[in-house]
Amino acid sequence: MSEKQYAFHYDSASCSGCKACQIACKDKNDLPLGMFWRRVYEISGGGWRKEGEAWIPDVAAYNLSIACQHCQDPACVKGCPTGALEKRPDGIVTIDPERCMGCRYCEWTCPYGAPQFDEAAGIMTKCDFCLDLVAQGVRPACVTACPMRTLDFGELEELKARLGGTADVFPLPPEGQTRPALLINPHPDAARAEGLGADTNNREEV
Amino acid sequence: MNLREWPLALFTVFGQTAAGAAVFLLLPLALGFSGVVSADEKAFRLGAAAGIVLLTTLAAGFAFFHLGRPFRAPSALRNIVGSWLSRELILLLVFGLAAAGSALAEWMDLGAAPWLEILTAAAGLVFVFAMARIYTVPAVPDWNSGRTTAAFFSTAFILGSMTAALYASGIPILPIFGRVDLGGLYRIVALIILAAAVPAAYLAAPRFGRWAPKAAPLGFRPDPSWLTIFSVRMNLLSIAAFLWLGALVWPGSFEILGGVALLAALASEIVGRLQFYALPLGL
């Protein structure tokens, strides 16, 4: 159990899907082509439904901005054979680049697709909550860049008390799986998205 | 199909073949059910153990191609407390060293060979189990079931029994205690396993029938070529079963027909394993 737990709060109901967070993260961390530590998933589904003589649209569409959730019970840390993945006392999950052997096992154990392989370096990489910025008292790059102010950052309990939220949002895995440090204000469509057969529709981007 | 994980496909298939061969070759010998002509028994045992060492070394060699930083591989043994991957590698070492020990004990006429053969076979089985546990992770619903364990043991038993039967065919075999022909027994057992594996592989395929997971993982991309490649795998396995049956019907051509059958079964298992690794990756 870490001494404190930093977390992200994300207001999916207000997110416009502009992907400024995704690009700010990529820019700040100088990520190579094709690698995104933060990804904006566009979830949509549904169709037309007949009501009496009328056909009405019955659709669900919303965005989910997802990075490493710095889980309280991180599957990546448990599974890492070299001990390169570590959960710090402030709850941030980091990868030691000197220890990682690039076996990519964390890529499979993480249900959020957070750890990503750097082909050139031969090791895994992932969001570190912008450790350097946080040390200076500045918020992570993705949070600062969001024009809609849908992303927030802070201590989990403080965020929960101030903004509430849940991580059980379709199609994310059940919260109990890894206890992510993520609080989402779900879009109203999220509750019926699964029933409408919704799915990620921008897979080529993420 | 995504071929990114070819080193792991070859590592697991060859590692499981070695473990299966250890169970079929070394265990009966260690328990005294050899049936080998006494003058050749030493050569038979030595060859079997050495062959298993060779297969295990080959498998381990393929695994290095999977790593981004292969020279850091020794550090993979650090997290034995928490990681099935560390446990798998420890068991691979135990398995390989026990097989090497068996060969050495046989070569030097040390009496410990039967115990080491039992240890090799047992370590091989636990090694296959640990391999399967690595992939039974909730984040990959298609892997997270007993089907993964069943598939890995199935590979071990199919290829292990066929390898054992072909190896035993090259050595003069006498009926055990005047009743059982060990070489003939290997052939029949391999045929039964092959015959059972064909429908089992079909029924237990991921995304088939009632085992299909409800929701795809977050980043999953469906693979339109999945069914085509699956049919290639099933055809290869069926061909292997028919050829093996033919090899039993015409014992004179056992080495040729059986050898081709083993190659077909090996190809089928490699194709199946590549599909397995492509499940969370998509195209």
Chai-1 contact restraints between the chains, C-beta under 6 A:
chainA,res_idxA,chainB,res_idxB,connection_type,confidence,min_distance_angstrom,max_distance_angstrom,comment,restraint_id
A,K78,B,G82,contact,1.0,0.0,6.0,A-B,restraint_1
A,G79,B,S83,contact,1.0,0.0,6.0,A-B,restraint_2
A,P81,B,A76,contact,1.0,0.0,6.0,A-B,restraint_3
A,P81,B,N79,contact,1.0,0.0,6.0,A-B,restraint_4
A,P81,B,S83,contact,1.0,0.0,6.0,A-B,restraint_5
A,P81,B,L85,contact,1.0,0.0,6.0,A-B,restraint_6
A,P81,B,S86,contact,1.0,0.0,6.0,A-B,restraint_7
A,T82,B,S75,contact,1.0,0.0,6.0,A-B,restraint_8
A,T82,B,A76,contact,1.0,0.0,6.0,A-B,restraint_9
A,T82,B,R78,contact,1.0,0.0,6.0,A-B,restraint_10
A,G83,B,R78,contact,1.0,0.0,6.0,A-B,restraint_11
A,G83,B,N79,contact,1.0,0.0,6.0,A-B,restraint_12
A,M101,B,L67,contact,1.0,0.0,6.0,A-B,restraint_13
A,M101,B,R69,contact,1.0,0.0,6.0,A-B,restraint_14
A,M101,B,R72,contact,1.0,0.0,6.0,A-B,restraint_15
A,M101,B,A73,contact,1.0,0.0,6.0,A-B,restraint_16
A,G102,B,L67,contact,1.0,0.0,6.0,A-B,restraint_17
A,G102,B,G68,contact,1.0,0.0,6.0,A-B,restraint_18
A,G102,B,R69,contact,1.0,0.0,6.0,A-B,restraint_19
A,C103,B,L67,contact,1.0,0.0,6.0,A-B,restraint_20
A,Y105,B,L85,contact,1.0,0.0,6.0,A-B,restraint_21
A,W108,B,V137,contact,1.0,0.0,6.0,A-B,restraint_22
A,W108,B,V140,contact,1.0,0.0,6.0,A-B,restraint_23
A,T109,B,V137,contact,1.0,0.0,6.0,A-B,restraint_24
A,T109,B,A139,contact,1.0,0.0,6.0,A-B,restraint_25
A,C110,B,A139,contact,1.0,0.0,6.0,A-B,restraint_26
A,P111,B,A139,contact,1.0,0.0,6.0,A-B,restraint_27
A,G113,B,L218,contact,1.0,0.0,6.0,A-B,restraint_28
A,G113,B,G219,contact,1.0,0.0,6.0,A-B,restraint_29
A,G122,B,G68,contact,1.0,0.0,6.0,A-B,restraint_30
A,G122,B,R69,contact,1.0,0.0,6.0,A-B,restraint_31
A,I123,B,G68,contact,1.0,0.0,6.0,A-B,restraint_32
A,P171,B,A215,contact,1.0,0.0,6.0,A-B,restraint_33
A,Q177,B,P138,contact,1.0,0.0,6.0,A-B,restraint_34
A,R203,B,R221,contact,1.0,0.0,6.0,A-B,restraint_35
